[in-house]
Amino acid sequence: MSDAPNPALIERFFAPCPRGLEPIVAQECADCGASDLKEIPGGVLFAADWAAAKRINLESRSASRVLWQAASGPARTEQQVYELALALPWDTWFSVNNTIRVATTGLNATVRSLDFVSLRIKDAVCDRFREVMDARPSVNTQRPDIRIQCVLTDRDCTLYLDMSGEALFKRGWREAGEAPLRENLAAGILKLAGWTPGTPLFDPMCGSGTFLIEAAQMAAGVPPGALHGFAFEKFLHRDASRPVIEKREPVPTVFAGSDIDGELVATARTNAWNAGLAEDAIRFDVKDARDVEPPCEAPGIVLMNPPYEERIGFSYTRDATEFFDAFAATMKRRFKGWTLYVLTTDMQLQSKMRLKPERRVVLFNGPLECRLYRFDLR
């Protein structure tokens, strides 16, 4: 099936994202060919053809998912939602052999249980398959092939098929475990900080390397979805092929990071390798952040997300004030001309560093309210 643009095939989509990154995601969607963009808290609504929607899955660094709008209509009760879902041709959209999962989000919804709404949608999907094929898909709550998302208000119901499958921030290169900073938030912060390929980037508390790896992939022309498998590859009703990765010329850039924890630095090196980066793309060192030096002569951006958990010889509650006072002194003495960005949940960090922020941006790392502070090091 051709993915050639056709005005008759323009459809509606929703790209959820971390709160605070809506303008970034809207621009990413527009760059991939989306139109009629509307930013709402926690995401961006947009119109696009199927090819553009697939491209957003591959190219967007800050979206969490891309959801295709399957239906929307008036529905306030569980039975009305069931009837809306039952009328849809689910059997033409995916195979009965695919596993499914249904989730419901309520916005002033008047139903008693959102879980029960999800159950009724699952019933409707299975009833449709039984009616047409005398078989039904199985449920898999952990790793389903097909995710169905319902958004229910006090007036209407919108049903989406998730094009992305696994969340887009799961790039496929992280060695193991959950990162304290998700990749799509890190990418959005890079853009909020005004970083562009060619500008030196240094992270003195790099942890597993998220900021640096995201930026290095940008400079190397590697799309964030290069290693990601997408749910739309299982869809029946549209072209399921992956978008072609366009070859881009890499931009030479200085990337450097350090951390006092040698095991984390080793993990960062492994993550960078898994992300398809050259061995010398990022310089990683084991070093106390109070002792760091600029990685190059040209000024650039220092970007970091200080840890809040207990680290080697460090307790945030006990040691933060003394530590950040000394760290700020190092920044002012050795990094003149650089710009420092710090993402933190500590609303008193600027006073600990005795620096006046030039800018502060409210962001959310999951449920945690954060501030992204900018300090000009003169």
Secondary structure, DSSP 8 states (H G I E B T S, - for coil): ------GGG-EEEEEE--TT-HHHHHHHHHHTT-EEEEEETTEEEEEE-HHHHHHHHHH-SS-S--EEEEEEEE--SHHHHHHHHHTS-HHHHS-TTS-EEEEEEEES---S-HHHHHHHHHHHHHHHHHHHHS----B-SSS-SEEEEEEEESSEEEEEEESSSS-TT--S---SS--SS-HHHHHHHHHHTT--TTS-EEETT-TT-HHHHHHHHHHHT--TTTT---GGGG-SSS----------------EEEEES-HHHHHHHHHHHHHTT--TTSSEEEE--GGG---SSSS--EEEE----S-BTTB-HHHHHHHHHHHHHHHHHHH-TT-EEEEEES-TTHHHHHT---SEEEEEEETTEEEEEEEEE--
